[in-house]
């Protein structure tokens, strides 16, 4: 999901902030289904968070930042609303860095969801997080399997775009197919990072 969760300092409240009203409705539904009464939602872009300075004692974003129009501005806002010393977690897909692999990844991401902006490299992430005023403490990277039918259905990708992704996968070089572990049904391995930092 594109939801960024931010833990408020009062009463253990969690604020889920996202640009998408549909995503926030899903959060409210999931919270209600689990009996969680301490989750509030706020619709806003990451680059203009409607919260006071130092309002949160934990900030996190999970698979959201690759949709932000301006990564640096979004990270600066995350730092602004975090208390000094607050932990921060950034989880997102990352570019393998090599141009051949990067082009493939960005193409399939954009075809799947036209709100995609960019999957950044680990180096770009670390530099951007530090520029925003966080101290990077640890970075872990791994690949996770994306089940193609589920991955497509989650974003309701139009059939023509899903077919275009499959065409790109079929035409991909052995190096691309090998790195992403592209399977016969289109399922593949996505490079993901977890970056831990402190405000």
C-alpha positions as CSV (number, residue, x, y, z in Angstrom):
1,X,0.0,0.0,0.0
2,X,0.9,3.6,-0.3
3,X,-0.1,4.5,3.2
4,X,2.4,6.2,5.4
5,X,1.9,5.5,9.1
6,X,3.1,8.0,11.7
7,X,2.8,7.4,15.4
8,X,1.5,10.3,17.4
9,X,3.0,11.0,20.9
10,X,-0.3,11.2,22.6
11,X,-2.3,8.1,23.7
12,X,-0.6,5.8,21.3
13,X,-2.5,7.2,18.4
14,X,-1.5,6.3,14.8
15,X,-2.1,8.6,11.9
16,X,-2.2,7.1,8.4
17,X,-1.6,9.8,5.9
18,X,-1.9,9.3,2.2
19,X,-2.9,11.2,-1.0
20,X,-5.4,8.5,-1.9
21,X,-8.9,8.7,-0.3
22,X,-9.4,5.1,-1.5
23,X,-6.3,3.9,0.3
24,X,-7.3,5.7,3.5
25,X,-10.8,4.1,3.3
26,X,-9.1,0.7,3.1
27,X,-7.1,1.6,6.3
28,X,-10.2,2.7,8.1
29,X,-11.9,-0.6,7.1
30,X,-9.0,-2.7,8.2
31,X,-8.8,-0.9,11.5
32,X,-12.5,-1.4,12.2
33,X,-12.3,-5.0,11.2
34,X,-9.4,-5.5,13.7
35,X,-11.1,-3.4,16.5
36,X,-8.4,-0.8,16.4
37,X,-9.8,2.5,17.6
38,X,-6.5,4.5,17.8
39,X,-6.0,4.9,14.1
40,X,-6.9,8.2,12.5
41,X,-6.5,9.1,8.8
42,X,-5.5,12.3,7.0
43,X,-5.5,12.9,3.3
44,X,-2.6,14.9,2.1
45,X,0.5,14.7,-0.1
46,X,3.7,13.6,1.5
47,X,5.3,16.9,0.4
48,X,2.8,19.0,2.4
49,X,2.0,17.2,5.6
50,X,-0.7,19.1,7.7
51,X,0.9,18.4,11.0
52,X,2.8,20.6,13.5
53,X,6.6,20.4,13.8
54,X,7.9,17.6,16.0
55,X,4.3,16.2,16.3
56,X,5.3,12.5,16.1
57,X,7.6,10.2,18.0
58,X,7.9,7.7,15.1
59,X,7.6,8.1,11.3
60,X,7.4,5.5,8.6
61,X,6.5,5.0,5.0
62,X,5.9,1.7,3.3
63,X,5.8,1.4,-0.5
64,X,4.7,5.0,-0.8
65,X,7.7,7.1,-1.7
66,X,8.0,5.8,-5.2
67,X,4.7,7.6,-5.9
68,X,5.8,11.0,-4.4
69,X,6.3,13.8,-6.9
70,X,9.3,15.1,-4.9
71,X,11.2,12.6,-2.8
72,X,13.3,15.3,-1.1
73,X,10.3,17.4,-0.2
74,X,8.5,14.4,1.3
75,X,11.5,13.4,3.3
76,X,12.0,16.9,4.6
77,X,8.3,16.9,5.7
78,X,8.8,13.6,7.5
79,X,11.8,15.1,9.3
80,X,9.9,18.2,10.2
81,X,7.0,16.4,11.8
82,X,9.3,14.0,13.7
83,X,10.6,14.7,17.2
84,X,14.4,15.0,17.4
85,X,15.7,11.5,18.1
86,X,12.6,9.8,16.8
87,X,13.1,6.6,14.8
88,X,12.1,6.5,11.2
89,X,11.6,3.5,8.9
90,X,11.5,3.7,5.1
91,X,10.4,0.7,3.1
92,X,10.2,0.8,-0.6
93,X,11.1,-0.9,-3.9
94,X,14.5,0.0,-5.1
95,X,16.2,0.2,-8.4
96,X,19.0,-2.3,-9.0
97,X,21.0,0.6,-10.3
98,X,22.3,-0.9,-13.5
99,X,20.7,1.0,-16.5
100,X,19.5,-2.2,-18.2
101,X,17.7,-3.4,-15.1
102,X,16.5,0.0,-14.1
103,X,14.8,0.7,-17.4
104,X,12.9,-2.6,-17.2
105,X,11.8,-2.0,-13.6
106,X,10.7,1.6,-14.2
107,X,8.8,0.5,-17.4
108,X,6.8,-2.3,-15.7
109,X,6.1,-0.2,-12.6
110,X,4.7,2.7,-14.7
111,X,2.6,0.3,-16.9
112,X,1.2,-1.3,-13.7
113,X,0.3,2.0,-12.0
114,X,0.6,5.3,-13.8
115,X,1.0,7.1,-10.5
116,X,4.5,5.6,-10.3
117,X,7.2,8.2,-10.3
118,X,10.5,6.4,-9.6
119,X,12.2,3.5,-7.8
120,X,15.4,5.0,-6.5
121,X,18.7,3.2,-5.8
122,X,20.0,2.5,-2.3
123,X,22.6,5.2,-2.7
124,X,20.0,7.8,-3.8
125,X,17.8,6.8,-0.8
126,X,20.6,7.1,1.7
127,X,21.7,10.5,0.3
128,X,18.2,11.9,0.3
129,X,17.4,10.7,3.8
130,X,20.6,12.3,5.1
131,X,19.9,15.6,3.2
132,X,16.5,15.7,4.9
133,X,18.2,15.7,8.3
134,X,18.0,12.0,9.4
135,X,20.9,9.9,10.5
136,X,20.9,6.6,8.6
137,X,21.4,3.7,11.1
138,X,21.0,0.6,8.9
139,X,19.9,-0.5,5.5
140,X,18.8,-4.0,4.5
141,X,18.0,-5.1,1.0
142,X,16.4,-8.2,-0.3
143,X,14.2,-9.5,-3.1
144,X,10.5,-10.4,-2.6
145,X,8.4,-12.4,-5.0
146,X,5.6,-10.5,-6.6
147,X,2.8,-12.9,-7.7
148,X,1.9,-11.4,-11.1
149,X,-2.0,-11.9,-11.0
150,X,-2.1,-10.5,-7.4
151,X,0.3,-7.6,-8.2
152,X,-1.8,-6.6,-11.2
153,X,-5.2,-7.0,-9.5
154,X,-4.1,-4.9,-6.5
155,X,-3.8,-1.8,-8.7
156,X,-6.6,-2.8,-11.1
157,X,-4.2,-2.5,-13.9
158,X,-6.0,-2.3,-17.3
159,X,-5.7,-5.4,-19.4
160,X,-3.8,-3.6,-22.2
161,X,-1.2,-2.4,-19.7
162,X,-0.9,-5.9,-18.1
163,X,-0.3,-7.4,-21.5
164,X,2.3,-4.8,-22.3
165,X,4.2,-5.8,-19.1
166,X,4.1,-9.4,-20.2
167,X,5.4,-8.4,-23.6
168,X,8.3,-6.6,-22.0
169,X,9.0,-9.6,-19.8
170,X,8.9,-12.0,-22.7
171,X,11.3,-9.8,-24.8
172,X,13.7,-9.1,-21.9
173,X,17.3,-10.2,-22.1
174,X,18.6,-13.1,-20.1
175,X,20.3,-10.7,-17.7
176,X,17.0,-9.0,-17.0
177,X,15.1,-12.2,-16.7
178,X,17.8,-13.6,-14.4
179,X,18.0,-10.6,-12.1
180,X,14.2,-10.4,-11.7
181,X,13.6,-14.1,-11.7
182,X,10.8,-13.7,-14.2
183,X,8.5,-16.8,-14.1
184,X,6.4,-18.1,-16.9
185,X,3.2,-16.4,-15.5
186,X,5.0,-13.1,-15.1
187,X,5.6,-13.3,-11.4
188,X,9.0,-11.9,-10.5
189,X,11.5,-10.8,-7.8
190,X,11.4,-7.2,-6.7
191,X,14.3,-5.5,-5.0
192,X,13.2,-4.0,-1.7
193,X,14.9,-2.0,1.0
194,X,14.3,-1.3,4.6
195,X,16.2,1.8,5.7
196,X,16.3,2.6,9.4
197,X,17.1,6.1,10.5
198,X,16.8,8.6,13.3
199,X,15.6,12.2,13.3
